Amino acid sequence: MGDQQRPARKTAKNRPKPASTNEPEFVQLLTPEGRRVNHPDYDLTLTDEEYRGLYRDLVVTRELDAQGTALQRQGQLGLWPSLLGQEAAQVGSGRALRPQDTVFPAYRELGVQWCRDIDLISSFALFRGTDLGGRDVAADRFNMYAIVIASQTLHAAGYAMGVAMDGAVGGDDGEAVVVYHGDGATSEGDFNEALVWAGVFNAPLVLFCQNNQYAISETNARQFRLPPYRRAEGFGVPGVLVDGNDVLATYAVTSAALDRARRGEGPSLVEAYTYRMQPHTTSDDATRYRDEAELDFWRAKDPIVRYRKWLTAEGLADEAYFAGVDTEAGELVRELRARVMALTDPEVTEMFDNVYAQTPPCIAAQRAEALDFQASLDEAAIEGSELR
């Protein structure tokens, strides 16, 4: 290398610490072995059909998410943030929502979107670069993905304050607001400010933290000294830690938090302790900061495997049912893939439309420049075809 400075070697000092493999004390209704347990404060009783439906939700969510990763690897999406391993946290909380509730997602809430019956093509179109908005988020009660970490927590807090001021709380038919975020978001100022405002104004807000052990490449050991749910107490807000790989416990805990918000009893923080099995996004290399032993530890806690064991043991589902779910998930994946491949690019001017009520001169100039550039590309393409 001559006189060039050698790159710094990775040492034990600067290498990220592994994620914790110690099981915390959390609310759990279903063990990793598939055994149902009781909890003094939380319980869940559903119909047989609803229990089976949760399994369908888990499997479909996983298969659709896997297709997102596959499409990105094949060059059809620019990026994909996988939720592999977090299905129970999303399905359990998503099914606890009622039609009148409003959701503020982060950027990997595909499972919640599925449970809310929102067309999933919007998420895939976003990461394909063909969606510049247009879905009616007010009608869907499911807002657009928020890429900027923790920004959605303030949006949700403000919206929830408005719900309270409008008097839309105070009974079972009241409106609750839930905002999804990760453990990394709790280190942002936006998250803490959202807790301040929601707490002071008694907003009907549930902050749902999917603690998947890593904020991109940084483990919890480098993010905070106390788990996220413990932070709630400092803001006068109750916090609950739940096994995020247990779909039943997540459902029960989130239902209780949402009911509390609907009754006008204020905000709460739910921390779902789970694990991200895939890299942060498809642009991340997780092998740089975690090893196979850690993955094996969490594979043993797979949310779908444990739930299937319980359904089988209880006689709620058989192999024919499981096979039927797999077939349905495969069909949904093929249909979605065909729709993604058929998406067309937006007009170049769409990125400038509907940004301001009155377009300022600088945006008008940029729009004109973009049109000129597109025209030059079209002209070059015509000349190229004539030469051939």
N, C-alpha and C positions, 0 to 999 in steps of 0.2 A: 504493500500500500504506500510505500515511500514515506513522504512527509505528511500524508493525509492522516487526520485524526481517526483512530479506530473507534467504531461504535461501542457504546457502553454495553458491557455484558449484563444479562439479567442475573441478579443475585437474589438470594432469599429475602433480602431486605426490601427490594423494590418490586418483587413479584407479588401479585394480588394474593391475599389470604383466601383459602378455600371457603366456600359457603358452609354454614354450620350444619352438622348432621345430628345435633342434639334435638330431640323432640320437645318442644315447649309445652306448657300447660295450656291447652286450648279446648274449645268446645268441639266435641267429636261425638257423632252418633253412629259412625260406621268405621271400624278399624281397617287397617290395610289388609287384614286377612279376610275381610268380608263379614265380620261379626257385628251385629247390631248391639249398641250399648245405650244406656240411659244417661240423661243429663238432668240435674235438678231444676235448671232454669229454662231449658229449651227442649222441645219435643216436636215431632212432626207426624201427622197422620194424614195419609193421602189414600185415594182409591187405588185399586189394583191397576187400573188403566193409567192413572197418573204416575204411579211408580214405574211402570213399563215405559211411559212416555219420556221420563228423564233419561233412561238408557238410550232411547232413540236420539234424543237431543245431543247426548254426549258423543255418540258414534258419528252422527251426521256432521257435527261441528268439527270433529277431528279430521274426517275425510275431506271436507271442504277446505280446511286449513292446509292440509297436505297438498291439495291441488294448487293452492296459492304458492307454496314453495316450489312445486314442480314447474308451474308457469313461469316463475321468475328465473329459474335455472335454464329454462328453454328460451329465454330472451323475450318472453311475452309480457312481462311486468318489469318495471324498473326497480322495484323493491318489494319485499314482503316481510312483515313482522309476525312471525309464527306465535301461536298460543299453545303449542303442544305441551301438555302437562297441566295446563290451567283450565281445562274444560269444565271441571266441577265447580270451580269458583264462578265462572261465567254463567253456566247453565243454572246452578242453584240460585244465584242472585237474580238472574234474568227471569226465572219462573216465579219468583216471589213478587215481581212487579205486577201492578194492576193497570188496566187500560188508561186510567187518568194520570198515571205517574209519568214523569219526564226524565229522560236519560241524557247525561252529558258524558260521552265516551272519551277515551284517550285515542289510541290508534291500533289496538289489536283486539277490540271487543267484538269479534266476529260471532262468538257464541251468544252474546247478549243480543246482537242484532238478529240472529236466527230466532231466538226466543220471542222477540218482539214482532216477528213476522214482517221485518223490513227486507225489501228486495236486496239480496247480497251483492248484486251486480254493482251497486254504488261503491262498495269498498274496493272491488277489483278494478273498476274503472278509474278510481282515484290513483291506485298504484300503477296503472297502465298509462296514466297521463292523459286520459281522454275525458275526464270528468272535471268540469270547472264549477260544479255546483248545479243547483236546480231542483234537487229533491225538496219537497215541502216538509221541512223539519218541524214546523209548528203542528202540522197535521199528524206527522209520524210520532211526535213527542220523542224523537231520537235525533239529537243534534249531530252535526258533521264531526268527523274525526279531528282531534286536536293534536297536531304534531309537536308543537312547542310544549315542552314538559311543564305540567302543572297549570298551564294557562286556563284550562277548562275548569279548574276548581273555583277560580274567581267568577267565571261566567255562571257556573252553577249556583254559587252563593248569592250572586246578585239576582238571578232568576228566582231562587227560593225565597229571598226577601220579598220580592214582588208578589209571590204566591201568598205569603203571610199577610202582606198589606192589603191584598185583594179579598182577604177573608175566606180563602179557598181551603182552609184547614179547620179542624175541630170535630171530626167524626170519621167513621169508617169510609165515607165517600170523599174524604179530603184528598188533596193532591200532595204527593211526596216527590221529592227530587233526589236522584242519585247521581253521583259523579264518580267515574272510574279513574283510577290512577295507580301508578306503581310505587314501589318503595323509594325509588330515586326521587320521585316528585315531592316526598315529604321533606327533602332537604332544600327545596326551593322556597323563596319568599312568598310566592303566590299562594302556596298551600297554607302557610301559616296565617297569612292575611285572610284567606277564605274562612279559616276557623275562627278568627277574631270576629269578623262580620257576622258569620252565621250564628255564633254563640251569643253575641250581644243582642242581635235582632231576633233570636229564637226562630231561626229559619227552619222550615221542614226539609232539611238536607241530610242525606246519608252519604258520607264520604267512604267509598268502597276501595280499600287499598289492596291490590293484588301484590303481595310481597312474594315475588318470585326469586328472591335471594340475590339478584344482581341488578344494578343500575348500569346498563350496558356491560362494562367489564369490571366494575367495582362491586365488591361484595358488601354485605351489610356491615361487616366489621369496619369498613372504611367510610360508612355513611352516618352511623349513629351509635350511641352507647345504649340507648333504650329502644325497644321495638316501637314501631309507629303507633300502635293502639294506646300505649302509655302516654303519648304526647297529648292526647285528647284531654286528659285530666287538667292540664295546665290552662286550658281554655274554658274550663267548666263544662266540658262535653263528655258524655260517657263513651268509653271505648271497649270493644270486644275483640278478642282474638279467637279465630275459628280455623279449624282444619280445612284449608282451601282445596284439598284433594278429596274431601268428603262432600258429595253433592247434597246429601240430606241435611248435614249440619249447616252448610252454607245457606241452604234454603230456609231453615228454621231461624237462624240468626238474622239474616237479612229481612225476613218477614217481620220479625219483632221490631227491628230498627225502623222499617218503613211504616209499620202501624203506629209507632211512637210519633213519627214525623207527621202522619196524617191527622193524629189527634191534637196536634198543635203543641207537643211537648218538646219540640226543638230538635237540634241536630245530633248526630252521633257518628262515630267512626268505627267501621268494621274493617279489621285487618284479616285478610284471607291468607294464611300461611301456606304457600304452594311453591312450585318450582318450574322454571322455564327450561324445558328439555332441549330446545333448539337455541341457536345463537340469538342475540338481541334482535337482529334483522338478518336478511340474507347477505348484507354487506359486512357482517361481523364474523370474526374467526374465534369461536369460543374455546378452541383447543389451546389458545394462548393463556387462558386464565383458569381452566378447570380440567380435571382429569376424569378418566373412565370410572374410577372407583366411586367418585361422587355421583356420577350419572347412574351407576348401578344401584346406589343407595336409594335414589329417588324413583327409579323404575319399579322398585319393589312396592312403592306407594301409589302406583298408577291408579288414577281415579276411575277409569273404566273397568279395569280388571277387578278391583274390589267390589264395585257395584254389581257387576255381572255375577260374581260369586254369591253375593247376598240374594239377588233375584232367584238364582238357581236353588239355593238352600231353602228359600221360603216357598218355592214352587210357584213363583209369580211369572216365570218365563221359562221356556224350554229352548232346545237347540233350533227348532223350527222358527221360533220367534227371532232369535238372534240372527239366523241366516236371512230371514226376511228383512231385517233392519240393514244388514250388510248389502243386500241387493238394492234396497231403496237408496241407500247412501251412494252406491255406485252410479245409479241412474241420475241422481241429483248432480253428482260431480260431472258426468258427461254432458248434461244439459248446461250446466254453468260454464264449463270449458268452451262449449260451442258459442255461447253468448259472448264470452270474453273475446274470443277470436274474431267475432263479427263486429266488435266495437269500432267505430270510425273516429278518425281524428277530428277534433273541433276546428272550427274556423279560427284563423290566427287572430282575428279581432276580438274573439270572445273573452280573452283575458282582460280586455280593457272595458268591456261592457258591464254595466251594473255595479261599478266600483264606487262611483260618486253620483249623487242626484244630479249635479251639474258638473260636467267633465271639465277639469281645469286645463289650461293651455299645455302644461307639461305632459299630461296624459294623452291629450289629442295629438301632440307631436310624436310621442312614442308610438301611438297607434298608426299614424301615417308612415313612420319609418318601418314598422313591421309589415305593413302592406307592400311597401316598395321592395322590401327584402323578399317577401313571398313571391312577388311578381318576377324578380330576378331569378329565383329558383325555378319557377315555372318555365321561364324563357330558356334557361339552360337545359332543362329537361327536354323541351321540344327540339332544341338544336341537337342534343345528343341522339335523340331518336331518328332525326333526319340523316345524321351521319352514318347511322347503322344501316 
